[in-house]
Amino acid sequence: MSNAPETRRVLITGVSSGIGLGLTRTLLQQDVRVLGISRHAPDLRTPGQFQFVPCDLSYLKEISPAIKRLLTDIPRLDLVILNAGILGPFGDLKTQSIYEMQRVMQLNLWRTK
């Protein structure tokens, strides 16, 4: 039996930019295995223990197959960071599209369940 510590595994959504990309880079520098999911692959100069599956989380039917592909042969996760989100339009609510507001809310709130 080995005394070496087991590699930590972290799943992060929204890894292609912003906070998700920053967390991914930081965790990879700490020898954490990062499993990432977002619409676009992140720009990682040293990918380390990074595994990525593309998925647009605003399409509910794409999420389950993408997660299943990402977690193949992964016995456990130590942490899940639900970071994916979009910024909706700014302005007076009278001029905003109810459909656009619904799309923003679906991704930023309800897709994290």
C-alpha positions in Angstrom: 0.0 0.0 0.0 1.4 3.4 -1.0 1.8 6.3 1.5 1.6 8.9 -1.3 -1.4 11.2 -0.9 -4.1 10.6 -3.5 -4.6 13.2 -6.1 -7.5 15.6 -5.4 -10.2 15.8 -8.1 -12.2 19.0 -8.8 -14.9 19.6 -11.3 -15.3 23.2 -12.5 -17.9 24.6 -14.9 -17.1 27.6 -16.9 -13.3 27.0 -17.2 -12.7 28.9 -20.4 -12.4 32.4 -18.9 -12.7 34.6 -15.8 -12.9 33.0 -12.4 -13.2 29.5 -13.7 -10.0 29.8 -15.7 -8.2 31.4 -12.8 -9.3 28.6 -10.4 -8.3 26.0 -13.0 -4.8 27.4 -13.4 -4.3 27.8 -9.6 -5.5 24.2 -8.9 -3.3 22.7 -11.6 -0.3 24.5 -10.1 -1.2 22.7 -6.8 -1.2 19.3 -8.6 -5.0 18.9 -8.4 -6.7 17.0 -11.2 -9.2 19.4 -12.8 -12.2 18.2 -14.8 -13.5 21.2 -16.8 -16.6 21.9 -18.7 -17.6 24.9 -20.7 -18.5 26.0 -24.2 -14.8 26.6 -25.2 -11.6 25.0 -24.1 -9.4 27.2 -21.9 -6.0 28.5 -23.0 -3.7 26.6 -20.6 0.0 26.9 -21.2 0.7 23.9 -19.0 -2.3 21.7 -18.9 -1.1 19.4 -16.1 -3.8 17.0 -15.0 -6.6 18.7 -16.9 -9.5 16.9 -18.6 -12.0 18.9 -20.6 -15.4 18.2 -22.3 -17.1 21.0 -24.2 -20.7 21.7 -23.4 -23.0 24.7 -23.7 -24.8 24.5 -20.3 -27.7 26.5 -21.6 -28.8 23.4 -23.5 -30.1 21.0 -20.8 -30.0 17.9 -23.0 -26.2 18.3 -23.5 -25.3 18.4 -19.8 -25.9 14.8 -18.8 -24.0 13.2 -21.7 -21.1 15.7 -21.3 -20.8 15.0 -17.5 -20.9 11.3 -18.1 -18.0 11.6 -20.6 -16.1 13.8 -18.3 -16.5 11.5 -15.3 -15.7 8.2 -17.0 -13.4 6.3 -14.7 -13.5 9.0 -12.0 -14.4 7.2 -8.8 -15.0 10.4 -6.7 -14.9 14.1 -6.7 -13.4 16.2 -3.9 -15.0 19.4 -4.9 -17.5 20.8 -7.5 -17.4 24.4 -8.4 -20.5 25.5 -10.4 -19.0 28.7 -11.9 -20.5 28.8 -15.4 -22.7 31.8 -16.1 -23.5 34.6 -18.5 -24.0 38.3 -18.2 -27.3 39.5 -19.5 -28.2 42.8 -21.0 -28.0 46.0 -19.0 -30.6 48.7 -19.0 -34.1 49.6 -18.0 -36.2 46.5 -17.4 -39.0 48.0 -19.5 -36.7 47.6 -22.6 -35.4 44.1 -21.9 -36.6 41.0 -23.6 -38.3 38.6 -21.2 -36.8 35.7 -23.2 -33.3 37.0 -22.8 -33.8 37.4 -19.0 -35.2 33.9 -18.8 -32.1 32.5 -20.7 -29.7 34.3 -18.3 -31.7 33.0 -15.2 -31.8 29.5 -16.6 -28.1 29.2 -16.9 -27.0 31.3 -13.9 -29.5 29.8 -11.4 -31.4 26.8 -12.4 -28.7 24.9 -14.3 -26.7 24.6 -11.1 -29.1 22.2 -9.5 
